Amino acid sequence: MKTITDRERRQALDVLVVGAGPAGLGCALALDAVDDLRFGIVERGTVGETFRHWPTEQRLLTPSFTSNGYGSPDLNSVHPDTSPAYSFETDYLSGVQYAGYLRGVAAAFDLPVLENTAVRSVRRDGGLFLVGTDRGPVPCRNIIWAGGEHHDPRLPELPGAQHLQHSASSAAWQRREGPVVVIGGYESGIDLACHHIADGAEVIVVDGDEPWSEESVADPSVRLSPRTLVRLRGARATGRLTLIGSSARSVTRHAPTPGTEEYVVLLGNGRRVRSATPPVAATGFGPGLGPVTGLFDRRPDGWPLLDEDDCSTTTPGLYLSGPAVRHDARRFCFIYKFRQRFAHIARVIGESLGQDCGGLDHWRDEGMLIDDLDCCGTVCAC
Ligand SMILES: Cc1cc2nc3c(=O)[nH]c(=O)nc-3n(C[C@H](O)[C@H](O)[C@H](O)COP(=O)(O)OP(=O)(O)OC[C@H]3O[C@@H](n4cnc5c(N)ncnc54)[C@H](O)[C@@H]3O)c2cc1C
């Protein structure tokens, strides 16, 4: 295997950010606030690639609002001085709008993004990384992996899972005849259900955890968001939505008569639900680590194990940003959560290279920096 040359060592970036979604751009903006850091961003598509491919019906469920200036930046902004609500004059942005916001941010801050360049491999050698990209190797001292989850849809592990359509596929959103069966009742499952109800369909949602039920937990990573609860009430009022608090155990496909199909989902409570089209799995995503999969250890629940600075515990200099970040029971799966770590990662890297990180104080002043993990969690008195 080729070793890193002296020339590559001299040319090495301080940081390579992989991915130009909200996590990658947000980290890059924080790195930009540190003095004299040499960094770059590589993106396999274009800026905001994932959001550009969202089904047109889908909207961000976290609302945008121009609350910046009072220590409370827009929930979907990736820099304290920007607001998607201001840019697009709307509160629940579509994927295309949010991608437009990200493009605007990249341009306004003149971020060094190399588009249409996928990272294929990552190797560590003598304190440096050599990152294999479509345009050749990039040597760097640190990597921030911000590749997102959307390219890593997760189907449930049950017999017949191959018959399911994942909620991230556009097919799951297409109009269909007869009842629609959705496995998974958290955000994307209820979002899909409301979408098909609005189309006039009858919908059955199955989930043993019953995320739709009343509960005391206020954390939106566990409980449905207010917008979804409002939509759910409307969908229930039609009388065409059935919510079943039981998990799917298997899926089978039959052909009752030539040219017809029937899908049968067996539930843990012994009940069977049927549809003429493939059931939809709204069962979430994996961590999407791609070529850095082997460079992270795993938590008992399978998610990447990180130290308190969001760095891999097995590969020094490899940081993770985005919805796959988890510390104990805390899940940083929304933009307003994982953005709290952009400035922290930038500070850790900046200080390790002896740079002045004073520019990051603005992020803390504006409520976009959490470096004490004990302080997060959502408990609302009412
Ligand atoms: C259906 C859905 C709805 C959601 N709604 C909300 C919401 O309302 N509010 C909220 O806060 N969060 C929401 N989320 C969570 C969402 O995942 C994150 O907010 C956001 O998309 C994650 O940002 P990211 O930058 O980590 O990932 P992405 O936006 O996916 O960006 C990752 C980027 O990395 C690039 N990339 C990946 N691999 C490589 C590679 N090997 N080389 C180069 N580039 C690569 C991709 O092309 C992509 O552009 C939602 C997620 C889903 C799936």
The ligand as a Gaussian input file, in Angstrom:
#p B3LYP/6-31G(d) Opt

LIG

0 1
 C      -37.318000      12.397000       5.864000
 C      -36.512000      13.216000       6.802000
 C      -37.044000      14.383000       7.348000
 C      -36.300000      15.147000       8.214000
 N      -36.819000      16.297000       8.726000
 C      -36.072000      17.057000       9.548000
 C      -36.558000      18.298000      10.069000
 O      -37.670000      18.698000       9.796000
 N      -35.766000      19.018000      10.886000
 C      -34.518000      18.600000      11.212000
 O      -33.843000      19.284000      11.959000
 N      -34.034000      17.420000      10.739000
 C      -34.770000      16.659000       9.927000
 N      -34.303000      15.466000       9.460000
 C      -33.033000      14.976000       9.915000
 C      -32.060000      15.180000       8.776000
 O      -31.357000      13.997000       8.524000
 C      -31.101000      16.204000       9.057000
 O      -31.675000      17.351000       9.523000
 C      -30.227000      16.571000       7.869000
 O      -30.607000      16.144000       6.621000
 C      -28.935000      15.935000       8.138000
 O      -27.979000      16.796000       7.649000
 P      -26.596000      16.205000       7.200000
 O      -25.793000      17.347000       6.717000
 O      -26.036000      15.335000       8.249000
 O      -26.971000      15.206000       5.997000
 P      -27.350000      15.488000       4.500000
 O      -28.212000      16.661000       4.325000
 O      -27.792000      14.188000       3.961000
 O      -25.932000      15.862000       3.860000
 C      -24.929000      14.897000       3.681000
 C      -24.197000      15.223000       2.403000
 O      -23.076000      14.382000       2.304000
 C      -22.925000      13.960000       0.966000
 N      -22.164000      12.716000       0.983000
 C      -22.534000      11.532000       1.522000
 N      -21.569000      10.611000       1.345000
 C      -20.574000      11.231000       0.681000
 C      -19.304000      10.795000       0.187000
 N      -18.873000       9.528000       0.340000
 N      -18.508000      11.695000      -0.440000
 C      -18.928000      12.987000      -0.606000
 N      -20.125000      13.440000      -0.183000
 C      -20.932000      12.569000       0.459000
 C      -24.352000      13.803000       0.482000
 O      -24.450000      13.882000      -0.923000
 C      -25.054000      14.962000       1.182000
 O      -25.100000      16.123000       0.399000
 C      -35.014000      14.713000       8.563000
 C      -34.481000      13.548000       8.005000
 C      -35.222000      12.808000       7.129000
 C      -34.631000      11.569000       6.542000

